[in-house]
Amino acid sequence: MTSSDEDKVSGRIHGEQPDPGAQDNMGMRLVHVVLIALMLSLASTVLTALTVIQFVIMLVNNRQPNARLSEFGTDLGIWIAKAARYQTAASEVKPWPWTDLD
């Protein structure tokens, strides 16, 4: 990843975030945390499958990765980071599907 790409990814994770509005009560936060935990588990499975598929593509394609899979992996990683920030209360902004997937 080039320096420009790293800056872009960092901006998507730590940059300006949408206003989360009024804070949820702790009961609603618990519901969101549990739902996001389930979504994180699914994301981990998708990431594993994506890794295997990309590896096979690189084996067949002379070490050239599929650009669309690489970009999807980046987007998935950013979503995971945003979900983790909400889970650990480092951010009050809920990840997609509660906010736009940027």
C-alpha positions in Angstrom: 0.0 0.0 0.0 1.4 3.4 -1.0 1.6 6.3 1.4 -1.3 8.0 -0.4 -3.4 4.8 0.1 -2.5 4.6 3.7 -3.5 8.3 4.3 -6.9 7.6 2.5 -7.6 4.5 4.7 -6.5 6.4 7.9 -8.9 9.2 6.9 -11.8 6.8 6.5 -11.2 5.3 9.9 -10.1 8.4 12.0 -11.2 11.3 9.8 -14.3 13.4 10.2 -17.2 11.2 11.3 -21.0 11.8 11.0 -22.6 13.3 14.0 -24.0 10.3 16.0 -26.8 12.5 17.4 -28.0 11.9 20.9 -26.3 9.0 22.8 -28.3 5.8 23.1 -29.3 4.6 26.5 -27.2 1.7 27.8 -29.9 -0.9 26.9 -29.9 0.1 23.3 -26.1 0.3 23.3 -26.0 -3.3 24.5 -28.4 -4.4 21.7 -26.1 -2.6 19.1 -23.0 -4.1 20.6 -24.4 -7.6 20.4 -25.6 -7.1 16.8 -22.2 -5.7 15.8 -20.5 -8.6 17.5 -22.5 -11.0 15.4 -21.7 -9.0 12.3 -18.0 -9.0 13.2 -18.1 -12.8 13.5 -19.6 -13.0 10.0 -17.0 -10.5 8.7 -14.2 -12.7 10.0 -15.7 -15.6 8.0 -15.9 -13.5 4.9 -12.4 -12.3 5.4 -11.1 -15.9 5.6 -12.9 -16.9 2.4 -11.7 -13.8 0.7 -8.1 -14.6 1.7 -8.3 -18.1 0.3 -9.9 -16.9 -2.9 -7.3 -14.2 -3.4 -4.5 -16.6 -2.7 -5.8 -19.0 -5.4 -6.2 -16.2 -7.9 -2.6 -15.1 -7.2 -1.4 -18.7 -7.7 -3.1 -18.9 -11.1 -2.5 -15.3 -12.2 1.3 -15.1 -11.7 1.2 -13.4 -8.3 -1.2 -10.7 -9.5 -4.1 -10.0 -7.1 -7.6 -9.3 -8.2 -8.0 -5.5 -7.7 -11.7 -5.7 -6.8 -11.1 -8.3 -4.1 -8.3 -6.2 -2.8 -10.5 -3.1 -2.6 -13.3 -5.1 -1.0 -10.8 -6.4 1.6 -9.8 -2.8 2.3 -13.4 -1.7 2.8 -14.1 -4.8 5.0 -11.1 -3.9 7.1 -12.2 -0.3 7.5 -15.7 -1.5 8.5 -14.1 -3.9 11.1 -12.0 -1.0 12.5 -15.1 1.2 12.8 -17.1 -1.6 14.4 -14.3 -2.2 16.9 -14.1 1.5 17.7 -17.8 1.5 18.5 -17.6 -1.7 20.5 -14.8 -0.4 22.7 -16.5 3.1 23.1 -13.6 4.8 21.2 -16.4 6.3 19.0 -20.1 6.9 19.3 -20.6 6.5 15.6 -22.1 3.1 14.7 -20.8 1.4 11.6 -22.8 0.4 8.6 -25.7 -0.3 8.4 -26.5 2.5 10.8 -24.3 5.0 8.9 -23.2 5.2 5.3 -20.5 2.8 4.1 -17.9 5.3 2.9 
